[in-house]
Amino acid sequence: MPMEKTFNAAEAENRLYQAWEEAGCFTAGKHVQNAETGTFCVMIPPPNVTGSLHMGHAFNNTLQDILTRWHRMRGFDTLWQPGTDHAGIATQMVTEREMAANQEPSRAEMGREAFTNRVWQQKVKSRGNIVGQLKRLGASCDWSREAFTMGGASGDPDKGKGPNFHDAVIKVFVDLYNKGLIYRGKRLVNWDPHFETAISDLEVENIEVAGHMWHFKYPLAGGATYEYVEKDEDGNVTLRETRDYISIATTRPETMLGDGAVAVHPSDERYAPIVGKLCEIPVGPKEHRRLIPIITDEYPDPDFGSGAVKITGAHDFNDYQVARRGDIPMYRLMDTKGAMRADGNPYADEATIAMAVAQGARTLTEGEADAINLVPDDLRGLDRFEARKRVVNQITAEGLAVMVPNPAAAEESPEGADEAPAKIPLVENKPIMQPFGDRSKVVIEPMLTDQWFVDAEKIVGPALDKVRDGTVKILPESGEKTYYHWLDNIEPWCISRQLWWGHQIPVWYGPKVDAKEACFGLDYDSSELVPFCAASEDEAFELAQAFYEKSKVIAHVEGNDIFEDAMETAVLTDSDDFVILRRDPDVLDTWFSSGLWPIGTLGWPEDTDELKRYFPTSTLITGQDILFFWVARMMMMQLAVVDEVPFTEVYLHGLVRDAKGKKMSKSVGNVVDPLDIIDEFGADALRFSSAAMASLGGVLKLDMERVKGYRNFGNKIWQSHILAEMNGVFEVDTTTRPTPTHPVNKWILGELGRTRETVDAALADYRFNDAAQALYAFFWGMVCDKYNEFTKPMFGDASVRLETQQTMGWVLDQSLILLHPIMPFITEELWAQRNRDTMLIHAEWPSYGAELVDAASDEEIHWVINLIESIRSVRAQMNVPAGDFVPLVQVAADDAARNAWANNAPLIQKLARVSELTEADAVPKGSAPITAKGATIVLPLAGLIDVEAEKARLEKKLAKLAKELGGLQGRLKNPKFVASAPAEVIEETKELAAEKEDEKAKLDAALQRLAEMA
């Protein structure tokens, strides 16, 4: 049955993928029986279980699949480990959104257990989306081993079907806790007021918005004054005045209520007289106005603003570091919803305590400072932005805003209008970078909260050493520098989240033992709790029984008052032989569980066969943006838990951008859905585009014209097989390497050998673009454009017909093998056009190379190719009519050139449209030289073209081009353009200028030829 005229990707891709799955083609193991004994394992960066395939996923997974298929065909024992991430905050958000749409009870109404069961339902429903989309891409993962970062947890409907990831995560937490590497403490975190949880830096989007910078006066305590002096660079006094205040500037006036100090740089002479003195926060009831010290620290920049910085350690990351260095109390102002706190004692009482601290009469523990509410009574409970307005108004009304001349005062007021004030408050309207939650879209609040942390500084050393000593290689090299920067300056890692969906912290709390307490010697109301960390509730209860020497341990019912529960239990049981424990409500950060992805998916802590075979894994392919959040943490975690690196090589890539290099954004409207590309052009075109743009460390620009071009490349591959079928190629045996005698057939085998070597070297070095370019150049440039044309007359020659059929068939088969890792669908479909012993996915990867090159044939055919291309180039430059057959004149030639012409004359004449080759002793006048190694050959143009008219045409075109090029170069030389234009516009201008310069060079060359002819 003859082949279909075209490849129907929409019909074939799903059918082929199902065939691969049903045949077990993706299962872990060795599928090609050869001498290779190595293993290759790659871990998929687990996508969110409720997510959808985006271009980043498509690009990343294409590269993983290329490497996996390549290694599988080479005979490696191969595993591509798939799975999904439970994605705490994202999945909880998606579930609650759907619950609201379905008018289901809210999370709070459901309660924790019912809600987590509801999320499990959502997980089961959503999981198939992302997996199905990866399959459409052609991802050859071992789906029988699919893992989930909460697999095995309570409520998991698929428990037992995959790795028990939950137990592995809990075990690691307990082990690290017992080693003193995990602790609970109070630190500043990114707080999302919408979701009421801490979030990671990666979940924060810093967006430029229109902002304001208010300038306020902090009066010196007791009406003190000092001489304020400003000087220029030469030391000349430019301002001298007596001041009774120090001025600060802030974009968040509401946080002034929590100030613990004002800081200036030690070298700032302007404030030297008042360092160590107290100043007054200019807001709050006057009778309880707080005083704070003026201190020195390296953080303030003397040249920025007033050079003085207010220090609010509980609400700013830089201030937090200053507060820690200076032992400044940190007062939290907001609740979990981002409203001003409404708890605690009246403001007068709280301010009195803070005043005693500022005057050195009292000290506070971290917890005591956090408990104090320094929000004035009239501002309590307000939204933070409403509180900001009121703080600004109160300070301004009291006359403590820094005032500046009013430009409007110099203008004449309209008749009847109030006269403009001479001075107005100094408020700078300026763009500011503001942090937003990437999912909640609300402003993130830096907040001092109690969280769980990994003491990363204690486990980071081996992770640094293993990269520095070359055990783990990071590509490109710039990634290593970033890795060192992060890890050399590592901070404690916040691993807790205030969510319900996730691995709940395996810590239970019991009451403080205090013999004075009436409740059986246990203080259930104390903030000092006794923690019990264990892998299960039963184990925690055993620890508590031994600690309290009680025979019964009772789990606290969430929502109840624990003290009242204890009293009620005592009455009901008529006994005090019990203790009540409550579990920590927080869950682990998703990055903590995904940090164990390599060992967890392979069955750890069990000593599984997969762990022995595939760990450490081979290559990790992931985005540069999660080098620290995921890659570095996997390094730290695996080394801390099993004392082994998780992988040996890391390939980092950037974001996939649009064709102009712009970041894809819904607001810009340039987001491209990979499934839409697959629908229109097929998965192979998308995959080849991904490989072609994957230069190591390069910018990833997705150009839809290139995708279209690679779809056309697929069509070219298909049409080449139709041509072969028409010439009886598939009717002969093509399974063994041929031994041809004709130079053309020998030449194409050599080109194939070179291509195999180039592709292998490129893939080994993660130069996916070079591999794709080599395959494209070989198949389209050599096979389609040249070999297919060269062989057309050879099929009619009985002396070489069979060897040409055998050679073409074998070259096509080998091409399918080499193309398969990048373009699996069309190649598998073409492979199946004939009866085979195995599917293409399990065909053995070749090892031939330069030995296929026949030097004599290679030189001869390259002489022919270069001659044809030179003739075509001259014809195009000189505007010779395309359909005309033209004569050539040979003035001199060595034996090799004469033989090459003699052996291939019909071919050259047909493809270059040459009528004849004659010999002459001298170059005829008006001839254009043709490039030919070992020969002097020219193309006489007399009578073919009007030289003067052609010269005029080229000069006119060159003048227009010079004007365009001059404009582009002028823009690039303009400092204002370079400084203000977007980077992508500058890059586009450079590329266009380079194109124009190249075109100009060609026109200059053509004019030179005409000049020589004249």
DOZA-252044 format. One record per residue (C-alpha): residue in three letters; x, y, z. Coordinates in steps of 0.001 Angstrom, whole numbers, plus 500000, padded with zeros to 6 digits. Layout:
alaXYZ ...
This chain:
met500000500000500000 pro501568503314498947 met502387505935501550 glu499972508736502386 lys500860511995500684 thr501415513827503976 phe501944513060507656 asn498722513549509617 ala500130514545512998 ala496719515069514602 glu495742511465513845 ala499080509771514300 glu500510511257517502 asn497975509836519947 arg497962506467518157 leu501751506225518236 tyr501970507257521886 gln499424504618522872 ala501399502021520941 trp504587502964522813 glu502818502768526166 glu501096499469525412 ala504413497950524330 gly506100499070527554 cys508584501194525646 phe509062503706528475 thr509540501331531401 ala512760501619533357 gly515448499236532168 lys517655498304529234 his515691498022525996 val518492497706523442 gln520556494578523847 asn524130495651523241 ala527367495889525188 glu526434499132527001 thr526291498621530794 gly525704502206531972 thr522595503662533548 phe520913506964532842 cys518328508494535125 val516717511901534825 met514208513315537311 ile511348515353535935 pro510974518675537759 pro507527517848539158 pro504887520228537802 asn502027521369540023 val499383518656540117 thr496668521199539276 gly498777522991536672 ser498698523133532892 leu501470522769530350 his503119526082529506 met506027526836527183 gly508555526461530004 his507283522937530664 ala507254522122526957 phe510816523308526448 asn512191521692529588 asn510528518339529047 thr511508518246525377 leu515173518452526348 gln514718515748528980 asp512979513512526472 ile515714514033523876 leu518355512870526347 thr516208509979527577 arg515429508637524106 trp519064509094523054 his520383507113526004 arg517658504470525692 met518571503851522028 arg522262503654522952 gly521515500756525275 phe521655502475528648 asp519514501160531499 thr517266504209531425 leu514718505749533779 trp512909509025533277 gln511132509424536610 pro507808511286536333 gly505573512765538982 thr503744515821540216 asp504055518218543123 his501257518717545641 ala501959522489545377 gly500460523505548711 ile499284527054548178 ala498417526660544480 thr496363523498544969 gln494585524868548031 met493735528001546039 val492401526042543047 thr490301523845545322 glu488787526740547255 arg488027528566544029 glu486155525547542670 met484352525053545992 ala483147528640545846 ala482001528220542248 asn480067525069543231 gln478599526826546287 glu480148524218548569 pro480834524991552245 ser483969527031552826 arg487215525629554147 ala486507527033557598 glu482999525562557590 met484303522152556509 gly487105521844559010 arg490598520589558327 glu490008516868557801 ala487026517297555492 phe488812520004553519 thr491971517933552967 asn489784515073551728 arg488195517542549324 val491645518564548064 trp492507514902547449 gln489444514755545186 gln490719517837543371 lys494144516234542981 val492667513103541388 lys490545515236539066 ser493352517584537995 arg496298515223537826 gly495322513830534441 asn495466517260532807 ile499178517921533117 val500096514259532560 gly497951514091529429 gln499553517275528140 leu503047515892528701 lys502055512804526752 arg500908514994523865 leu504400516448523823 gly505795512919523467 ala507350512626526941 ser508613509042527288 cys508495508887531102 asp508004505609532930 trp504426506409533917 ser504135503153535855 arg506436504778538434 glu504606508098538631 ala505261509733541997 phe503477512414543994 thr505085514569546661 met502299513679549114 gly501920510080547998 gly501120507785550919 ala499748510537553174 ser496498510127555060 gly493575510365552650 asp495592509468549530 pro493172507465547345 asp496141506050545391 lys498084504975548450 gly500285501992547642 lys500394502672543903 gly503552504773544011 pro506410505678546326 asn505411506507549915 phe506778509999549635 his504959511252552726 asp506683508888555118 ala510072509729553606 val509457513459554103 ile508324513014557707 lys511277510768558494 val513728513386557204 phe512067516109559273 val512267514016562434 asp515879513007561796 leu517005516584561112 tyr515062517830564134 asn516723515284566391 lys520131516352565026 gly519384519980565878 leu519210520988562218 ile515523521981562288 tyr514156524435564831 arg511227526758565449 gly511959530446565762 lys510811533965565027 arg512130535534561841 leu510995537936559172 val509209536256556246 asn507186537212553169 trp503619537185554481 asp500642536846552141 pro497656538521553864 his495187536888551479 phe496237533296552063 glu497477534113555588 thr500708532220555165 ala504410532719554707 ile505572532336551106 ser508958531939549439 asp510827534620547510 leu509980532745544316 glu506271533295544983 val506760537063545232 glu506499539293542161 asn508228542668542495 ile506248545061540326 glu506920548724539650 val503951550827540735 ala503255554518541263 gly504289555253544830 his504928558041547298 met507850558932549539 trp506757560940552585 his509282563014554547 phe508651563433558273 lys510339565006561296 tyr511222562963564367 pro511577565607567164 leu514514565197569538 ala513555564222573067 gly513185567054575578 gly513325569752572921 ala517060569215572363 thr518699570945569410 tyr521878570557567357 glu523699572352564597 tyr522916570650561279 val525614571270558644 glu525746570170554993 lys528889570416552889 asp529759569996549228 glu532411567639547826 asp535170570147548539 gly534162570542552190 asn532515573949551747 val529476574564553959 thr526295574792551871 leu523755574760554718 arg523966575478558427 glu520933575597560696 thr519776574671564160 arg517416571734564204 asp515347570087566901 tyr514516567043564783 ile515939564394562474 ser514102563818559194 ile513360560463557597 ala511631559391554403 thr509308556392554083 thr506991554773551542 arg505083552959554324 pro504143555491557040 glu501933552982558881 thr505039551019559883 met506406554029561807 leu504287552834564729 gly506648549895565136 asp509937551793564838 gly512643550687567239 ala515339553204566272 val516545555713563709 ala519864554759562086 val522541556908560443 his525862555939558900 pro528870556110561258 ser530659558438558846 asp527769560897558519 glu529056564036560290 arg525680565790560038 tyr524208563617562766 ala527294562973564906 pro526067565391567659 ile522830563435568210 val523978559817567905 gly522980558053571123 lys520191560528571871 leu516467559774571756 cys513922561050569267 glu510152560947569226 ile508002558958566796 pro505696561694565448 val502445559723565632 gly500158558414568359 pro498578560088571402 lys500812562973572458 glu500787561966576102 his502125558505575217 arg504455559507572378 arg507246556916572154 leu510962557661572182 ile513504555632570208 pro517313555856570050 ile519388557307567224 ile522034554697566366 thr524771554123563794 asp524877551264561281 glu526540550597557931 tyr523146550176556239 pro522055553837555759 asp523393555591552658 pro524446559158553566 asp523830560275549975 phe520259558939549748 gly517449561132551040 ser518252562620554419 gly520732559831555170 ala518629558792558199 val516584555572558145 lys513792554507560472 ile514292550931561705 thr511165548774561830 gly512641545329562349 ala509338543452562282 his508266544797558870 asp511302545341556621 phe514048542890555601 asn516882545424555714 asp515634546875558986 tyr515427543361560392 gln519160542872559888 val519932546262561481 ala517685545427564439 arg519417542103564949 arg522850543725564844 gly521833546509567218 asp519668544427569576 ile516703546660568772 pro513252545355569791 met510984544351566923 tyr507330545251567330 arg504783543554565056 leu501962545866563965 met499688543720561789 asp497613540588562037 thr497570537684559603 lys495093539482557313 gly497274542578556968 ala495091544703559218 met496484546732562094 arg496497544603565246 ala493490544867567550 asp494687542484570273 gly496558543111573497 asn496391545768576178 pro495415549416575659 tyr497958551477573774 ala498885553525576855 asp500012550391578701 glu501926548986575739 ala503633552325574970 thr504767552620578584 ile506572549297578317 ala508189550281575005 met509302553602576531 ala510997551779579405 val512831549630576884 ala514028552669574907 gln515315554307578086 gly517177551152579097 ala515023550505582135 arg513687547201580819 thr514516544453578373 leu512165542205576430 thr512480538715575096 glu511699538218571433 gly508319536756572340 glu507506539592574770 ala508322542212572148 asp506109540433569626 ala503209540356572102 ile503202544130572574 asn500708545968570375 leu501960549475569639 val499097550407567328 pro497232553394568829 asp493680552602569890 asp492106554721567126 leu494009552821564405 arg493476549277565652 gly491662546921563310 leu492030549218560304 asp493234547955556947 arg496936548788556642 phe496366551146553715 glu493590553011555514 ala495878553270558536 arg498544554749556254 lys496239557588555213 arg495363558398558819 val498997558326559970 val499980560760557195 asn497065563065558042 gln497843563019561780 ile501529563797561303 thr500798566542558792 ala498134568087561032 glu500644568231563902 gly503122570079561698 leu505699567310561702 ala505845566788557930 val508941568207556234 met507738571294554355 val508995572697551054 pro508083575826549014 asn504838575457547089 pro505361576105543355 ala501716577113543079 ala502199579945545613 ala504171581971543052 glu501237581843540626 glu498411584364540817 ser495280582793542293 pro491990583108540393 glu489641585743541756 gly487670584386544698 ala489913581349545201 asp491826580691548405 glu495437581753548274 ala497846578829547810 pro499907578049550938 ala503544579120550813 lys504755575669551817 ile503462572134551359 pro504477568737552772 leu507375567089550941 val505897564043549220 glu507809562578546311 asn505635560926543682 lys507897558236542290 pro507733554696540984 ile508565552077543609 met509062548324543468 gln506276546675545423 pro506072542964546301 phe502895541109545303 gly501889537506545863 asp502154535745542512 arg498842533972543138 ser496949536206545563 lys497941539428543721 val497889541323547049 val500758543371548466 ile503094541139550473 glu503901542255553993 pro507298541482555524 met506222540044558868 leu507936538747561987 thr506314535386562693 asp507006532051564349 gln508102529550561703 trp510044526327561314 phe513524526629559848 val516308524405558579 asp519627525619559952 ala520968525714556408 glu524360527075557420 lys525109523755559155 ile524361521597556096 val525479523832553233 gly529189522938553338 pro529070519586551489 ala526759521074548835 leu529362523736548097 asp532278521301548189 lys530713518862545713 val530396521565543075 arg533796523081543764 asp535549519697543465 gly533767518847540212 thr531640515988541564 val528618517945540339 lys528875520109537235 ile526547523053536617 leu526032524347533073 pro526402527034531925 glu529325528102534110 ser527511531283535117 gly525156529024537035 glu528014527919539273 lys528758531521540220 thr525127532093541143 tyr525124528833543112 tyr528185529886545114 his526733533335545753 trp523520531922547198 leu525106529221549289 asp528037531268550577 asn525499533761551943 ile522813531296552995 glu520165532212555554 pro517986529898557652 trp515448528217555378 cys511815528783556335 ile510047525458555775 ser506621526025557347 arg503431527317555767 gln500148528273557385 leu498034526065555139 trp495953522904555532 trp497082521125552383 gly500529519628552743 his502694517520555025 gln501604518580558504 ile504523519346560809 pro505172516160562855 val505423517979566179 trp502988517783569097 tyr503000520212572016 gly502355519502575646 pro501999521896578593 lys504829523249580681 val505444521313583872 asp504904523602586835 ala504204522188590318 lys502595525481591325 glu499804525106588783 ala496451523993590102 cys495756521922586996 phe497733518833588025 gly501058520611587951 leu500706521396584235 asp500467524937582880 tyr498169524659579867 asp498009528450579487 ser501771529039579269 ser503303530093575970 glu506224527857576886 leu505288524506575390 val507047521152575429 pro507543519825571853 phe507504516156570915 cys508749515426567384 ala507895511978566024 ala507014510230562786 ser503486509415564009 glu500987510411566645 asp501478507115568463 glu505230507691568716 ala504699511259569923 phe502275510047572566 glu504808507469573786 leu507396510229574179 ala504873512337576105 gln503901509444578391 ala507527508967579355 phe508132512700579834 tyr505047513438581945 glu504856509983583556 lys501183509817582645 ser499426506651581548 lys497146508382579048 val497757510945576314 ile494792512676574675 ala494748514513571356 his493503518074571563 val490371518816569559 glu491093521740567244 gly488991524774568103 asn488510523882571760 asp490215525625574684 ile492914523219575828 phe492712524250579499 glu488938523743579587 asp489396520360577878 ala491838519328580582 met489506520342583390 glu486530518643581748 thr488527515443581199 ala489591515409584839 val485988515701585990 leu484710513036583611 thr487464510532584386 asp487926511510588007 ser491649511335587368 asp494662513504586612 asp496613510653585054 phe496562512158581576 val498040514912579449 ile496594516658576409 leu498781517276573343 arg497994519503570391 arg499629519130566998 asp501388521948565218 pro498837523141562631 asp501400524260560029 val502458522253556981 leu505834521911555340 asp506811524172552477 thr506490522434549124 trp510205523048548499 phe511058520892551529 ser509338517818550113 ser510486518446546536 gly514003518800547917 leu513834515032548536 trp512530514260545031 pro515474512102543865 ile515614509677546794 gly511896509836547592 thr510823508758544110 leu513290505858544149 gly511814504371547301 trp514010505702550114 pro514164504988553061 glu513759501423551786 asp516898500022550163 thr515167499492546816 asp516636498060543629 glu515867501360541871 leu517821503285544485 lys520815501020543926 arg520580501236540131 tyr519724504860539485 phe521027506922542406 pro522817509255542146 thr520811510245539104 ser522506511491535958 thr521319514837534645 leu518942517438536003 ile517415519851533486 thr515692522805535076 gly515220526559534968 gln517763529058536236 asp515082530648538401 ile514941527670540757 leu518679527029541023 phe518567528022544686 phe514998527085545587 trp515210523535544256 val518612522514542895 ala520697523769545826 arg518219522401548332 met518238518968546722 met522003519056547009 met521869520012550692 met519075517581551561 gln520449514485549796 leu523921515063551251 ala522475515617554723 val520221512546554556 val522163509907552562 asp525571511570552225 glu525452511446548432 val524876513967545649 pro521468513727543946 phe522830514105540391 thr526113514587538607 glu525245517288536070 val522819520203536085 tyr521718521906532867 leu520144525311533484 his518028527233531000 gly516280530574531041 leu512694531616530440 val511104530956527075 arg510423534397525580 asp508612535576522475 ala510285536086519127 lys511525539555520117 gly512971538361523411 lys510170539768525564 lys509006537880528634 met505675536187527989 ser502901537862529935 lys499119537697529866 ser498945541458530305 val501183542002527265 gly499232539406525297 asn502232537458524017 val501701534193525908 val501894531167523628 asp500089527949524558 pro502204524932523539 leu499068522862522985 asp497906525379520392 ile501261524955518626 ile500878521172518712 asp497341521462517326 glu498490523623514422 phe501969522349513614 gly502362519022515438 ala504461518041518440 asp507577517334516345 ala507722520929515062 leu507431522288518612 arg510087519869519851 phe512518520705517046 ser511965524419517712 ser512781523861521387 ala515970522003520559 ala516997524539517913 met516779527483520338 ala518465525638523228 ser521925527148522990 leu523831526792526246 gly523175529921528292 gly521413531634525386 val518175533623525304 leu515228531397524397 lys513189533139521690 leu510156531272520411 asp509539532388516843 met506353530979515302 glu507852531354511834 arg510611528956512894 val508024526524514252 lys506293526681510905 gly509629526115509204 tyr510287522984511247 arg506833521711510374 asn507927522121506763 phe511103520219507627 gly508924517337508768 asn507073517506505449 lys510437517366503663 ile511372514213505564 trp508060512632504580 gln508374513630500920 ser511875512149500753 his510430508801501753 ile507718509096499101 leu510450509774496525 ala512319506715497743 glu509168504600497547 met508575505748493947 asn512079504574493059 gly511646501116494564 val513962501791497508 phe511746499933499977 glu511634496869497767 val515276495974498505 asp517077495068501725 thr518251498211503511 thr518979496730506921 thr522729496350506420 arg525257499027505620 pro525825499134501824 thr529219499139500118 pro528600501344497075 thr530977502095494230 his529479505309492856 pro531050508527494251 val527636510068495032 asn526615507101497182 lys530012506980498877 trp529809510703499545 ile526406510615501271 leu527600507823503580 gly530509510017504622 glu528178512926505320 leu526016510622507422 gly529053509467509433 arg530111513040510112 thr526566513968511169 arg526336511087513649 glu529588512222515283 thr528428515846515402 val525046514964516924 asp526563512728519600 ala529177515298520556 ala526552518046520728 leu524127516045522883 ala526936514932525184 asp527741518619525805 tyr524053519683526038 arg524369521725522836 phe520879520778521705 asn520836523584519143 asp523981522251517476 ala522507518758517314 ala519310520105515752 gln521256522269513281 ala523466519341512242 leu520427517138511566 tyr518617519903509701 ala521671520709507589 phe522283517067506805 phe518768515977505927 trp517478519061504192 gly520769520424502885 met522505517179501917 val519838514491501517 cys516928516505500110 asp518614519321498219 lys521574517363496870 tyr521492513596497224 asn517889513253496084 glu518679515415493051 phe521986513708492297 thr520407510251492346 lys517469510915490023 pro519401509939486877 met521171507127488755 phe517891505232489280 gly517680504957485489 asp521187503526485246 ala521009499746485654 ser524684499602486697 val524120501649489852 arg520344501383490453 leu520510498639493109 glu523360500159495096 thr521595503526494956 gln518375501969496259 gln520301500222499042 thr522259503345499919 met519268505648499918 gly517228503196501986 trp519980502752504560 val520641506494504771 leu516936507180505285 asp516719504540508016 gln519768505945509771 ser518366509450509434 leu515174508351511175 ile517243506916514024 leu519260510125514410 leu516169512324514182 his514017510236516522 pro515026511757519901 ile513972515199518677 met511131514244516290 pro509756510962517637 phe506321510904516040 ile506993511373512340 thr510102509199512505 glu508252506329514212 glu505451506571511657 leu507908506400508748 trp509815503551510394 ala506573501572510581 gln505995501840506829 arg508022498643506517 asn508130495450508546 arg510641495805511387 asp511909493611514199 thr511511496482516669 met509881499866517006 leu512116502835516211 ile512127503951519831 his514177500827520600 ala516338500816517476 glu520040500716518284 trp521835504029518041 pro524725503857515542 ser528411504202516388 tyr529882504752512901 gly531660507970512098 ala534567509252510010 glu535374505757508740 leu532418506122506356 val534162508969504563 asp535731507996501241 ala538271510767500694 ala538321510673496898 ser534548510595496490 asp534137513205499188 glu536516515604497432 glu534944514997494028 ile531326515524495107 his532204518574497179 trp533909519995494053 val530677519443492161 ile528537520965494930 asn530752524034495261 leu530786524536491490 ile526989524336491243 glu526544526755494161 ser529084529181492700 ile527335529164489319 arg523959529752490992 ser525404532576493118 val526888534373490088 arg523676533963488127 ala521680535460490991 gln524119538352491542 met524259539203487852 asn520494538861487453 val520825536191484750 pro517320534912483838 ala516644531818485933 gly515374529681483045 asp518283530315480665 phe520912527663480020 val524309529371479959 pro527713528317478607 leu530861528017480716 val534439528527479596 gln537311526621481167 val540676528394480854 ala542690525979483001 ala542068522866485120 asp544114520213486910 asp543442516477486534 ala541179516290489606 ala538980519114488350 arg538813517615484831 asn537857514207486210 ala535238515695488519 trp533629517508485589 ala533832514476483312 asn532259512172485906 asn529425514545486781 ala528850516783483744 pro525200515837483142 leu524437516444486806 ile526160519843486896 gln524578520956483644 lys521095520023484816 leu521255521539488299 ala523174524705487364 arg521411525103483992 val524638525011481974 ser524470524383478240 glu528112523447477676 leu531693523729478902 thr534253524847476321 glu537950525478476702 ala539832528669475874 asp543336530038476273 ala542196533327477788 val539242534670479729 pro536664536114477353 lys535847539777477866 gly532745540414479954 ser532977537152481901 ala532228536519485575 pro534602534202487467 ile533240530951488905 thr534821529487492047 ala536195526001491310 lys539092524343493100 gly541967523526490716 ala540334525233487756 thr539724528606486151 ile536145528665484922 val534147531706483901 leu530626532566482854 pro530546534786479705 leu527773537306480192 ala527914539084476851 gly524442538954475411 leu522979537543478634 ile522654540786480514 asp522878544545479868 val525921545407482004 glu525223549141482216 ala521561548627483058 glu522489546029485677 lys525092548371487142 ala522512551151487373 arg520016548815489063 leu522531547717491656 glu523743551257492373 lys520181552446492918 lys519519549551495263 leu522802550179497064 ala521989553873497595 lys518642553019499158 leu520290550393501337 ala523027552788502464 lys520365555254503619 glu518549552588505612 leu521784551303507125 gly522880554827508038 gly519624555380509928 leu520030552165511887 gln523667552861512713 gly522776556405513745 arg520249555101516251 leu522799552691517688 lys525365555470518070 asn522845557736519800 pro523461557544523595 lys519860558533524348 phe518501555674522250 val520856553136523832 ala520015554391527333 ser516237554600526996 ala515139552011524424 pro514025548573525644 ala516724545898525380 glu514725543926522830 val514388547004520585 ile518148547614520724 glu518823543978519924 glu516335544030517050 thr518014547174515657 lys521439545527515847 glu520170542434514043 leu518542544522511312 ala521719546559510884 ala523751543362510564 glu521344542078507898 lys521658545336505954 glu525460545213506195 asp525451541672504838 glu523170542704501976 lys525436545689501243 ala528494543426501073 lys526748541250498479 leu525780544248496380 asp529326545602496573 ala530629542231495404 ala528183542195492483 leu529240545703491432 gln532873544651491675 arg532145541751489324 leu530552544113486840 ala533537546438487109 glu535904543562486397 met533827542531483392 ala533994546067482002 
